[in-house]
């Protein structure tokens, strides 16, 4: 067995307080996961833009630090991950408190477009044209894209603001604000997928 490091020894020497701290962190993470599974899920289904006949059930990933939604018509293959989808991610405590490599963000996951559709460039071109009006709602916000996400942005809240949000119990409202922003791109995604399927 390796020797314990200095900070590990300190934690062991103060195990009573350490155990309380671990339990506290677990409680916070458990409350956040429960909020996503129940409150956010319920709010999504109650949204004006949600159609239960068109949307799949909300998806959770990476120990409930990411939540996503997908229309049935956005499936582009047979695997469960073969789809285009809307995600709010990196919302673990590390993400919210700014100690993770990536900050909390919201975006459109389109990685499978590159391998499951014959003309991925056509999808991107059609989407970007159709999404121009929606993107105007994001003035002052840095919009980015990469091989995995055709559109994403970092959530504006600072770690101190997330602390206040968790203190007030308004975590669900803030996650829903991000999904309501992403919902502006539902029609552009529909158009882009329809175009590449029609041209196939």
Residue pairs with C-beta under 8 A, 6 or more apart in sequence:
4 12
11 18
12 18
25 93
28 93
28 166
29 92
29 93
32 64
32 91
32 93
32 166
32 171
33 63
33 64
35 171
35 172
36 60
36 64
36 67
36 91
36 172
36 175
37 60
37 64
39 172
40 58
40 67
40 172
40 175
40 176
41 57
41 58
43 172
43 176
44 50
44 58
44 69
44 176
44 179
45 52
47 176
47 179
47 180
47 183
49 180
49 183
49 186
54 71
54 72
54 73
55 69
55 70
55 71
55 72
56 69
56 70
56 71
56 72
58 67
58 68
58 69
59 67
59 68
59 69
59 70
59 85
60 66
60 67
60 68
61 67
61 68
61 89
62 89
62 92
63 92
65 89
65 90
65 91
65 92
65 95
66 87
66 88
66 89
66 90
66 91
67 87
67 88
67 89
67 91
67 175
68 85
68 86
68 87
68 88
68 89
68 109
69 85
69 86
69 179
70 83
70 84
70 85
70 86
71 186
71 189
71 190
73 190
73 193
74 83
74 84
74 85
74 189
74 193
75 82
75 83
76 82
76 83
76 84
76 112
76 113
76 116
76 117
76 193
77 83
77 112
77 116
81 112
82 112
82 116
83 112
84 108
84 109
84 110
84 112
84 113
84 189
84 193
85 108
85 109
86 106
86 107
86 108
86 109
86 179
86 182
86 183
86 185
86 186
87 106
87 107
87 108
87 109
88 104
88 105
88 106
88 155
88 175
88 178
88 179
88 182
89 95
89 104
89 105
89 106
89 107
90 100
90 102
90 103
90 104
90 105
91 104
91 175
92 100
94 100
95 102
95 103
95 104
96 104
96 157
96 159
96 162
96 166
97 159
97 162
97 163
98 158
98 159
103 154
103 155
104 154
104 155
104 157
104 162
105 152
105 153
105 154
105 155
106 152
106 153
106 155
106 178
106 179
106 181
106 182
107 149
107 150
107 151
107 152
107 153
107 182
108 149
108 150
108 151
108 152
108 182
108 185
108 189
109 148
109 149
110 123
110 148
110 149
110 150
111 147
111 148
111 149
113 120
113 123
113 124
113 150
114 120
114 147
117 123
117 196
117 200
118 196
118 200
119 196
119 199
119 200
120 196
122 195
122 196
122 199
123 150
123 192
123 193
123 195
123 196
124 150
124 192
126 191
126 192
126 195
126 196
127 150
127 188
127 189
127 191
127 192
130 187
130 188
130 191
130 192
131 151
131 185
131 188
134 184
134 185
134 188
135 143
135 151
137 181
137 184
138 153
138 181
141 153
141 156
142 153
142 154
143 151
143 152
143 153
144 151
144 152
144 153
145 151
145 152
146 152
151 185
155 174
155 178
157 165
157 174
165 171
165 174
